[in-house]
């Protein structure tokens, strides 16, 4: 098969299936801490902001890992990165299960997040090289591994958490991640042909010239937009379980509600992928950001169990396509040979937004005694994202519709 036939080929779709499986396994690293947060708070006798600190360090490690591992993937390929990351996650989980204090747990969560990063931005960047006409849906499927992990793992682990405690949960995960990721990583050893990369570079350069945007200018806009959308996104995703505990519903209901939200996010990502293949990344991201903002408003008047299930589903259906759209925009306008580093840099900004928003919402809760102001804070950050993306859309439209990779 030559380079003109490799994109969107049968091999590409098979590689996408393996990529999705890796995403589901490796991304457990950023959801497990949310599941155990109430148990950690109770064991160490800390407030909500303190209990959120391990999550914040997890996301900081996740953010840095997307950048560093993304750069490594550009040079060495995805297989080596995934194997090393799985070993790091396994070791960090095993040691975290023995943590004598919140400080030790938080430090080890940083390394859990660092390793988990290989299963998100770098993995998305890798699969984007294997698709042209269907790149939008391919990126969406790969990114869905992250949400599927959040929908599946908290439910699977809830029984272990209730019966054996959070430390047992971490011991199990130390083994599961290594055993699961290693063989899948070996299936991704093939490298994309150089001619296909050169072809993609020509398309992205044409788009950048058409839109009159330098790489640095576009990267800066995407970083600011990523911070805004993900500070907003973090409020329900990070604190939903704790909010349900406060309302008297219990952690099991909270994890089920989070699962419903993230399954909605998976559906949203897939639909957004189809839309992105028609409208491009910028328009798709603006649509998702607007819908997310509207969904955040719905959390303000409703606090009943049934209504929160419904609102959480709506939120998931609204925002799932936002983060994958950043990767698509990078591939539409920036050099393919730098995809790992550039996608990783933008994803890093979105994750810093999640980390900042997760901590900020806990702090606002401690100060005000409720999550009402935390939701309003998220809405304000979301409006900033919408303004940036609208400006980018207007600027890009001056040069016409983005060029697509020819069939």
C-alpha positions in Angstrom: 0.0 0.0 0.0 1.5 3.4 -1.0 1.2 6.7 0.9 -1.8 7.8 -1.2 -3.8 4.8 -0.1 -2.8 4.5 3.6 -5.1 7.3 4.8 -8.6 6.2 5.8 -7.6 2.6 4.9 -8.7 -0.7 6.6 -5.4 -0.6 8.5 -6.2 2.9 9.7 -9.6 1.8 11.1 -8.0 -1.2 12.8 -5.3 1.0 14.3 -8.1 3.3 15.5 -9.8 0.4 17.3 -6.5 -0.4 19.2 -6.1 3.3 19.9 -9.5 3.5 21.5 -8.8 0.4 23.7 -5.5 2.0 24.9 -7.4 5.3 25.7 -10.0 3.4 27.8 -7.3 1.7 29.8 -4.7 4.4 30.2 -7.1 7.2 30.9 -8.3 5.6 34.2 -5.4 7.6 35.8 -7.4 10.9 35.7 -10.7 9.5 36.9 -9.8 7.2 39.7 -8.9 10.1 42.0 -12.4 11.6 41.5 -14.0 8.3 42.5 -12.0 8.1 45.7 -12.1 11.8 46.6 -14.8 11.5 49.4 -13.0 8.5 50.9 -9.7 10.4 50.9 -11.3 13.4 52.5 -12.8 11.2 55.2 -9.6 9.3 56.0 -7.3 12.3 56.2 -9.8 14.6 57.8 -9.5 17.5 55.3 -11.7 20.1 53.7 -13.1 20.0 50.1 -10.3 22.1 48.7 -7.7 19.9 50.3 -9.4 16.8 49.0 -9.3 18.4 45.5 -5.5 18.9 45.7 -4.5 15.4 44.6 -6.8 15.8 41.5 -5.1 19.2 40.8 -1.6 17.6 40.8 -3.0 14.7 38.7 -4.1 17.1 36.1 -0.9 19.1 36.2 1.0 15.9 35.6 -1.4 15.0 32.8 -0.9 18.5 31.3 2.9 18.3 31.4 2.8 14.7 30.1 0.8 15.7 27.0 3.5 18.2 26.1 6.6 16.1 26.9 5.2 12.8 25.6 3.8 14.5 22.5 7.3 15.7 21.6 8.7 12.2 22.2 6.1 10.7 19.9 7.1 13.0 17.1 10.6 11.5 17.3 10.3 8.0 18.6 6.7 6.9 17.8 3.8 6.0 20.1 4.7 2.5 21.1 7.7 3.3 23.2 5.8 6.2 24.9 2.8 3.9 25.8 5.0 1.2 27.3 7.0 3.6 29.4 3.8 5.4 30.5 2.0 2.2 31.5 5.0 1.2 33.7 5.0 4.6 35.3 1.3 4.5 36.1 1.6 1.0 37.5 4.4 2.0 39.9 2.7 5.2 40.9 -0.6 3.4 41.7 1.2 0.8 43.7 3.1 3.3 45.8 0.0 5.6 46.2 -1.9 2.7 47.7 0.6 2.8 50.6 0.4 6.6 51.1 0.7 7.6 54.7 -0.5 11.2 54.1 -2.3 13.4 51.7 1.0 15.0 50.6 2.5 11.6 49.5 -0.7 10.7 47.7 -0.8 14.0 45.9 2.8 13.7 44.8 2.2 10.2 43.4 -0.9 11.4 41.7 1.3 13.8 39.7 3.1 10.7 38.2 -0.2 8.9 37.6 -1.4 11.9 35.6 2.0 12.1 33.8 1.7 8.5 32.6 -2.0 8.8 31.7 -1.2 11.6 29.4 0.2 9.2 26.8 -3.3 7.8 26.3 -4.8 11.2 25.3 -3.1 14.0 23.4 -0.1 12.0 22.0 -2.5 9.1 21.1 -4.9 11.5 19.3 -2.0 13.1 17.4 -0.7 9.7 16.4 -4.0 8.5 15.0 -4.6 11.8 13.2 -1.7 11.0 10.8 -3.6 7.9 9.5 -6.8 9.8 8.3 -7.6 12.5 5.8 -11.2 12.8 4.8 -12.4 11.1 8.1 -9.9 12.7 10.4 -12.6 14.5 12.4 -14.4 11.3 13.4 -11.1 9.4 13.9 -9.9 12.1 16.4 -13.4 12.0 18.1 -13.2 8.2 18.5 -9.7 8.3 19.9 -10.6 11.1 22.3 -13.7 9.1 23.4 -11.4 6.6 25.1 -10.9 9.3 27.8 -14.6 9.7 28.4 -15.4 6.0 28.2 -12.7 5.5 30.9 -14.6 8.0 33.1 -17.9 6.3 32.4 -16.8 2.7 32.9 -14.1 2.7 35.6 -15.9 4.6 38.4 -18.8 2.2 38.1 -16.6 -0.9 38.0 -14.5 0.3 40.9 -17.3 1.4 43.1 -17.9 -2.1 44.5 -14.2 -2.5 45.4 -14.2 1.0 46.9 -17.2 0.2 49.2 -16.0 -3.2 50.3 -12.2 -3.0 50.4 -11.4 0.8 50.4 -9.6 3.1 48.0 -6.2 1.5 48.6 -7.4 -1.8 47.2 -8.7 0.1 44.2 -5.2 1.4 43.5 -3.5 -1.9 43.9 -5.9 -3.4 41.3 -5.3 -0.6 38.9 -1.5 -0.9 39.2 -1.8 -4.3 37.6 -4.6 -3.8 35.2 -3.0 -0.8 33.4 0.3 -2.5 32.7 -1.1 -5.8 31.7 -3.7 -4.2 29.4 -1.7 -1.4 27.7 1.5 -3.3 26.9 0.2 -5.7 24.2 -1.9 -3.0 22.6 1.0 -0.7 22.3 2.9 -3.3 20.3 0.1 -3.2 17.8 0.9 0.5 17.0 4.5 0.1 15.9 4.0 1.0 12.2 5.0 4.5 11.2 3.1 6.6 8.7 4.9 7.0 5.3 6.9 10.2 4.9 5.1 11.1 1.7 1.7 11.1 3.5 3.2 13.5 6.1 4.5 15.8 3.4 1.1 15.8 1.8 -0.6 16.8 5.1 2.1 19.5 5.6 1.2 21.1 2.3 -2.5 21.3 3.2 -1.9 22.8 6.6 0.4 25.4 5.2 -2.1 26.4 2.6 -4.8 26.8 5.3 -2.5 29.0 7.4 -1.7 31.2 4.4 -5.4 31.5 3.5 -6.4 32.5 7.0 -3.4 34.8 7.5 -2.5 33.3 10.9 1.0 32.6 12.1 1.6 29.4 14.0 2.4 31.3 17.1 -0.7 33.5 16.9 -3.0 30.5 16.4 -1.3 28.5 19.2 -1.7 31.4 21.6 -5.4 31.7 20.8 -6.0 28.0 21.3 -4.2 28.0 24.6 -6.4 30.9 26.0 -9.5 29.2 24.6 -8.5 25.9 26.1 -8.1 27.4 29.5 -11.5 29.1 29.3 -13.5 26.1 28.2 -12.0 23.6 30.6 -12.2 25.7 33.8 -15.9 25.8 33.0 -16.0 22.0 32.1 -14.2 21.0 35.4 -17.0 22.2 37.7 -19.5 19.4 37.1 -16.9 16.8 36.1 -14.7 17.1 39.1 -17.3 17.9 41.8 -20.4 16.0 40.8 -19.7 13.1 43.1 -19.0 15.4 46.1 -22.0 17.5 45.3 -24.2 14.4 45.4 -22.7 13.5 48.8 -23.6 16.9 50.0 -27.2 16.6 48.8 -27.6 13.3 50.6 -27.6 11.1 47.5 -24.4 9.3 48.3 -21.2 8.6 46.3 -22.7 5.7 44.4 -25.4 8.0 42.9 -22.7 10.5 42.1 -20.5 8.0 40.2 -23.5 6.8 38.3 -24.4 10.4 37.4 -20.8 11.0 36.3 -21.0 7.9 34.2 -24.2 9.2 32.5 -22.5 12.5 31.9 -19.5 10.9 30.3 -21.5 8.5 28.2 -23.3 11.6 26.9 -19.9 13.0 26.2 -18.9 10.0 24.2 -22.0 10.4 22.0 -21.3 14.1 21.7 -17.7 13.5 20.6 -18.8 11.0 17.9 -21.5 13.4 16.6 -19.0 16.3 16.7 -16.5 14.2 14.7 -19.0 13.8 11.9 -19.9 17.5 12.1 -16.2 18.5 12.1 -15.5 16.5 8.8 -18.1 18.8 7.2 -17.7 22.2 9.0 -14.1 22.1 10.2 -12.6 22.3 13.7 -13.3 26.0 14.5 -17.0 25.9 13.8 -17.4 22.6 15.6 -15.6 23.9 18.7 -17.7 27.1 18.8 -20.9 25.1 18.6 -19.8 22.8 21.5 -18.7 25.7 23.7 -22.0 27.5 23.2 -24.0 24.4 24.2 -21.7 23.8 27.2 -22.4 27.3 28.5 -26.2 26.8 28.2 -25.9 23.4 30.0 -24.0 25.0 32.9 -26.9 27.4 33.4 -29.2 24.4 33.9 -27.3 23.3 37.0 -28.3 26.5 38.8 -32.0 25.9 39.4 -32.0 22.1 39.7 -30.8 20.0 42.7 -33.1 17.0 42.7 -31.8 13.5 42.0 -33.8 13.0 38.8 -33.3 16.5 37.5 -29.5 16.3 38.1 -29.4 13.0 36.1 -31.1 14.8 33.3 -28.9 17.9 33.5 -25.7 15.9 33.7 -26.7 14.0 30.6 -27.5 17.3 28.8 -24.1 18.6 29.9 -22.3 15.6 28.5 -24.2 15.7 25.2 -23.2 19.4 25.0 -19.5 19.5 25.6 -17.9 16.2 24.5 -16.7 17.5 21.1 -14.8 20.6 22.4 -11.4 19.2 23.3 -11.0 17.0 20.2 -11.8 20.0 18.0 -8.6 21.6 19.3 -6.6 18.7 17.9 -8.4 19.0 14.6 -7.7 22.8 14.3 -4.0 22.1 15.0 -3.9 19.5 12.2 -5.8 21.8 9.8 -3.5 24.8 10.3 -0.2 23.7 11.7 2.7 21.4 10.4 2.0 17.7 10.5 5.6 16.9 11.5 5.0 18.9 14.7 1.6 17.4 15.5 2.5 15.6 18.7 4.1 18.6 20.3 1.5 21.2 19.1 -1.5 19.0 19.9 0.2 18.2 23.2 0.7 21.9 24.0 -2.9 22.9 23.4 -4.2 19.8 25.3 -1.9 20.8 28.1 -3.6 24.2 28.3 -7.0 22.5 28.4 -5.9 20.2 31.2 -4.4 23.1 33.2 -7.8 24.7 32.9 -9.3 21.5 34.3 -6.8 21.5 37.2 -7.3 25.2 37.9 -11.1 24.8 37.7 -11.2 21.8 39.9 -9.3 23.5 42.6 -11.0 26.8 42.2 -14.5 25.3 42.5 -13.5 23.5 45.7 -12.1 26.8 47.1 -15.3 28.7 46.1 -17.3 25.9 47.8 -15.3 26.3 51.0 -15.7 30.1 51.0 -19.4 30.2 50.1 -20.7 26.9 51.4 -22.3 25.9 48.1 -21.5 25.3 44.5 -23.8 28.0 43.1 -21.0 30.6 42.7 -18.7 27.9 41.4 -21.1 27.3 38.5 -21.3 31.1 37.8 -17.5 31.2 37.8 -17.4 28.4 35.2 -20.0 30.3 33.0 -17.8 33.4 33.0 -14.7 31.4 31.8 -16.9 29.7 29.2 -18.0 33.1 27.8 -14.3 34.0 27.4 -13.8 30.8 25.3 -16.8 31.6 23.1 -15.5 35.1 22.4 -12.0 33.8 21.4 -13.4 31.2 19.1 -15.9 33.6 17.5 -13.0 35.9 16.8 -11.0 33.1 15.3 -13.9 32.0 13.2 -14.4 35.5 11.8 -10.7 35.8 11.0 -10.5 32.4 9.4 -13.6 33.1 7.2 -11.9 36.0 5.6 -9.6 33.6 3.8 -12.3 31.1 2.9 -13.1 27.5 4.0 -10.1 25.4 5.2 -8.5 23.2 2.6 -9.1 19.5 3.1 -6.7 16.6 2.4 -7.6 15.4 -1.0 -8.9 11.9 -1.4 
